[in-house]
Amino acid sequence: MVYFCVMLSAEEMKFIQYWEDVREFESSFLRKMVRGIPFASLFCMPILIFFIAVYIFFPDWYAKVSGEASAGAVVSVIVAVVVSIVFIAFFKMHFRWEMNEQHYLELKHKQRHSEAG
């Protein structure tokens, strides 16, 4: 098998250094949640806004469709939206962390082969 000696670019070296510095910090659950909440909120808030708008502006339609005009449905929708926000926030940031980790491992492998060759 023939290996070609390929040097890492300056950008790749910067990424390796950056990821070695922050990979443990970025891997925590709390950090993933804090960084993922804005996107997840933007994704889930239209559902909540639509539900509240229907509940406020069309109460007859809401009562007719749901069979009752109770606050239990509002609470269940809010709980569902919060659970969705937590799920999306964590898994989006976990996916991003995994992609950075994979890129880091590939660059380290490339660096080892360039140093050996």
Secondary structure as UniProt FT lines:
FT   HELIX           10..26
FT   HELIX           29..57
FT   HELIX           59..66
FT   HELIX           72..116
//
